[in-house]
């Protein structure tokens, strides 16, 4: 008989977590102004807020921490990190930063100016924030199929070549670069195909524009190319990764995802002018060029994590848990963005809570209900995260409204996955009783979802 699937690692250390009562959660949620970002970690039973910096590091990574070189300039840890990034990406110039949004801040300080237009596929919150905060426009050119959560196609994260070419034909003089997010988080953790990357490269070359990858989950994207795209089944993840990055001019990365570390990020590029233009901002905002806001021990752990997470077995174990949650939700009839992505399940709140008006934020309402049900903390990726239109100041209701359940890497067992699915099933079964959502009491002008204060209606 065929053996059942099992993890590609064994557990060496545990961390205690605690359950709470419904009454406690009601009080805690009220005190947090119905914003799960404002909850204390100890008030959460299963934490799916993000997969960013929440993974479990390996024994090799912890060993690397013990041998970190903390020299201010020229630390050996930097050169180990640099060699790993160059080997995996092919990019020559490397600038470390303390996390992904710092990488964007450093690079965009050089590249993005007022009036610019930056086309791409569903810019994520910090990316959009760094663009709009500079009074530029983040233009979404994602394929329309991504809007249909029940449509099963393998690469829903793709850039629409027709939309992109139209943008370039009309606004080429205002476009400093094209950005491609791999995988496409806002569209539901959906991958981008190698074919699409080649199409976008050809369009970029036609108009003489550079291409930047937002690469937080590049290894997961490579996994889906290997398992879903013709011609890649026999290639290694590292081979696919190199082929992907050969189609870009540079990358920013939140290494807290596919780098398997708790803190870290970087910029990598083959363009010397990008490197020269950005490095002064690194020193101004982050630190010297060989540490960039990171400790030497963290650079060591990141180099090892990048190497580990570009191996198939590690990715297969991680993505299996996401697929398991999808399978259970299928059994319970809970709607989510299909097919399941690599790092999370994105529950379609508009379908699940169809009685809650869009003006009352269904995905945020579902996020609150799931926490009250079982102490599970998800994250709204929808109308609140979309912020207001910078010109009209109206809420943006045109996109998807999703409750993201991000699975931390190497942290929870399949039993936890079963609890998550059962809790969602319970909310789903009483969905007809949930007819009101939340209203905004206070919000920040950019990236409001982190600090927004809400009230239940």
Secondary structure, DSSP 8 states (H G I E B T S, - for coil): -------SS------------HHHHHHHHHHTTT-GGGS-GGG-SEE-S-SSS-S---HHHHHHHHT----SSS-HHHHHHHHHHHHHH--SEEEEESSHHHHHHHHHHHH--TT-EEEESS--HHHHHHHHTTT-EEEE-B-GGGG-TT---S-TT-B-HHHHHHHHHHHGGG--EEEEESSBTTTTSB---HHHHHHHHHHHHHHT-EEEEE-TTHHHHHHHHHHHSTT-TTS-HHHHHHHHHTT-SEEEEETTTTT--SS-EEEEES-HHHHHHHHHHHHHHT--TTTTT--HHHHHHHHHHHHHTTSHHHHHHHHHHHHHHHHHHHHHT--BSSS--SSEEEEEHHHHTTTS-GGG-HHHHHHHHHHHHHSEE-EEESTTTT-B-TTT--B--SS--EEEEE--TTT--HHHHHHHHHHHHHHHHTGGG----EEEEE--SSSGGGT-EEEE-
